[in-house]
Amino acid sequence: MHRVILAALLLAACTPAPAPRAYRDTSAPISSIALFDAARLAGEWREVASFRENGACLICRARFAPGAEGVEMESGAGRARLVPAGPGRLKPEGLKGAAAEPWWVLWVDADYRTLVIGTPSGEFGAVLDRGQIGPDRMKAAREILGWAGYDVARLKPAGS
């Protein structure tokens, strides 16, 4: 009997633990940019990196069209409206799962070329850019995500 229990314990020890669902330590501080200007999102963006397990991008390419009622978004995830939900926060209407949580703008460069978004739950986060992201902005995006508690080792570049 003891051998059966010991064998079961050894087998259980060899089973890999399930991957954590959240990509950030939720005990870490997180904040959104209070002076974020959603009107400056207008135009084409592409996802250059994100947190995902299945390899598929969520936003992929997006066209943002700011209006009085929020920001209209067309992307690989479909159409959505991003409605202001507080300073530097946008609530996606029309998306599902973790991406439907309010997006917090964690960082945007001064020229609105690179945008870092995440959720307080840590189940979603992405780096968007208007073109070819420079190494300096990618480094800044990774540092911001790390400061917000995200496990940047799990950040996957687009197309990987």
Secondary structure as a PSIPRED ss2 file (coil, helix, strand):
# PSIPRED VFORMAT (PSIPRED V4.0)

   1 M C   1.000  0.000  0.000
   2 H H   0.000  1.000  0.000
   3 R H   0.000  1.000  0.000
   4 V H   0.000  1.000  0.000
   5 I H   0.000  1.000  0.000
   6 L H   0.000  1.000  0.000
   7 A H   0.000  1.000  0.000
   8 A H   0.000  1.000  0.000
   9 L H   0.000  1.000  0.000
  10 L H   0.000  1.000  0.000
  11 L H   0.000  1.000  0.000
  12 A H   0.000  1.000  0.000
  13 A H   0.000  1.000  0.000
  14 C H   0.000  1.000  0.000
  15 T C   1.000  0.000  0.000
  16 P C   1.000  0.000  0.000
  17 A C   1.000  0.000  0.000
  18 P C   1.000  0.000  0.000
  19 A C   1.000  0.000  0.000
  20 P C   1.000  0.000  0.000
  21 R C   1.000  0.000  0.000
  22 A C   1.000  0.000  0.000
  23 Y C   1.000  0.000  0.000
  24 R E   0.000  0.000  1.000
  25 D C   1.000  0.000  0.000
  26 T C   1.000  0.000  0.000
  27 S C   1.000  0.000  0.000
  28 A C   1.000  0.000  0.000
  29 P C   1.000  0.000  0.000
  30 I C   1.000  0.000  0.000
  31 S C   1.000  0.000  0.000
  32 S C   1.000  0.000  0.000
  33 I C   1.000  0.000  0.000
  34 A C   1.000  0.000  0.000
  35 L C   1.000  0.000  0.000
  36 F C   1.000  0.000  0.000
  37 D C   1.000  0.000  0.000
  38 A H   0.000  1.000  0.000
  39 A H   0.000  1.000  0.000
  40 R H   0.000  1.000  0.000
  41 L H   0.000  1.000  0.000
  42 A C   1.000  0.000  0.000
  43 G E   0.000  0.000  1.000
  44 E E   0.000  0.000  1.000
  45 W E   0.000  0.000  1.000
  46 R E   0.000  0.000  1.000
  47 E E   0.000  0.000  1.000
  48 V E   0.000  0.000  1.000
  49 A E   0.000  0.000  1.000
  50 S E   0.000  0.000  1.000
  51 F C   1.000  0.000  0.000
  52 R C   1.000  0.000  0.000
  53 E C   1.000  0.000  0.000
  54 N C   1.000  0.000  0.000
  55 G C   1.000  0.000  0.000
  56 A C   1.000  0.000  0.000
  57 C C   1.000  0.000  0.000
  58 L C   1.000  0.000  0.000
  59 I C   1.000  0.000  0.000
  60 C C   1.000  0.000  0.000
  61 R E   0.000  0.000  1.000
  62 A E   0.000  0.000  1.000
  63 R E   0.000  0.000  1.000
  64 F E   0.000  0.000  1.000
  65 A E   0.000  0.000  1.000
  66 P E   0.000  0.000  1.000
  67 G E   0.000  0.000  1.000
  68 A C   1.000  0.000  0.000
  69 E C   1.000  0.000  0.000
  70 G E   0.000  0.000  1.000
  71 V E   0.000  0.000  1.000
  72 E E   0.000  0.000  1.000
  73 M E   0.000  0.000  1.000
  74 E E   0.000  0.000  1.000
  75 S E   0.000  0.000  1.000
  76 G C   1.000  0.000  0.000
  77 A C   1.000  0.000  0.000
  78 G E   0.000  0.000  1.000
  79 R E   0.000  0.000  1.000
  80 A E   0.000  0.000  1.000
  81 R E   0.000  0.000  1.000
  82 L E   0.000  0.000  1.000
  83 V E   0.000  0.000  1.000
  84 P E   0.000  0.000  1.000
  85 A C   1.000  0.000  0.000
  86 G C   1.000  0.000  0.000
  87 P C   1.000  0.000  0.000
  88 G C   1.000  0.000  0.000
  89 R E   0.000  0.000  1.000
  90 L E   0.000  0.000  1.000
  91 K E   0.000  0.000  1.000
  92 P E   0.000  0.000  1.000
  93 E E   0.000  0.000  1.000
  94 G C   1.000  0.000  0.000
  95 L C   1.000  0.000  0.000
  96 K C   1.000  0.000  0.000
  97 G H   0.000  1.000  0.000
  98 A H   0.000  1.000  0.000
  99 A H   0.000  1.000  0.000
 100 A H   0.000  1.000  0.000
 101 E C   1.000  0.000  0.000
 102 P C   1.000  0.000  0.000
 103 W E   0.000  0.000  1.000
 104 W E   0.000  0.000  1.000
 105 V E   0.000  0.000  1.000
 106 L E   0.000  0.000  1.000
 107 W E   0.000  0.000  1.000
 108 V E   0.000  0.000  1.000
 109 D C   1.000  0.000  0.000
 110 A C   1.000  0.000  0.000
 111 D C   1.000  0.000  0.000
 112 Y C   1.000  0.000  0.000
 113 R C   1.000  0.000  0.000
 114 T E   0.000  0.000  1.000
 115 L E   0.000  0.000  1.000
 116 V E   0.000  0.000  1.000
 117 I E   0.000  0.000  1.000
 118 G E   0.000  0.000  1.000
 119 T C   1.000  0.000  0.000
 120 P C   1.000  0.000  0.000
 121 S C   1.000  0.000  0.000
 122 G C   1.000  0.000  0.000
 123 E C   1.000  0.000  0.000
 124 F C   1.000  0.000  0.000
 125 G E   0.000  0.000  1.000
 126 A E   0.000  0.000  1.000
 127 V E   0.000  0.000  1.000
 128 L E   0.000  0.000  1.000
 129 D E   0.000  0.000  1.000
 130 R C   1.000  0.000  0.000
 131 G C   1.000  0.000  0.000
 132 Q C   1.000  0.000  0.000
 133 I C   1.000  0.000  0.000
 134 G C   1.000  0.000  0.000
 135 P H   0.000  1.000  0.000
 136 D H   0.000  1.000  0.000
 137 R H   0.000  1.000  0.000
 138 M H   0.000  1.000  0.000
 139 K H   0.000  1.000  0.000
 140 A H   0.000  1.000  0.000
 141 A H   0.000  1.000  0.000
 142 R H   0.000  1.000  0.000
 143 E H   0.000  1.000  0.000
 144 I H   0.000  1.000  0.000
 145 L H   0.000  1.000  0.000
 146 G H   0.000  1.000  0.000
 147 W H   0.000  1.000  0.000
 148 A C   1.000  0.000  0.000
 149 G C   1.000  0.000  0.000
 150 Y E   0.000  0.000  1.000
 151 D C   1.000  0.000  0.000
 152 V H   0.000  1.000  0.000
 153 A H   0.000  1.000  0.000
 154 R H   0.000  1.000  0.000
 155 L C   1.000  0.000  0.000
 156 K E   0.000  0.000  1.000
 157 P E   0.000  0.000  1.000
 158 A C   1.000  0.000  0.000
 159 G C   1.000  0.000  0.000
 160 S C   1.000  0.000  0.000
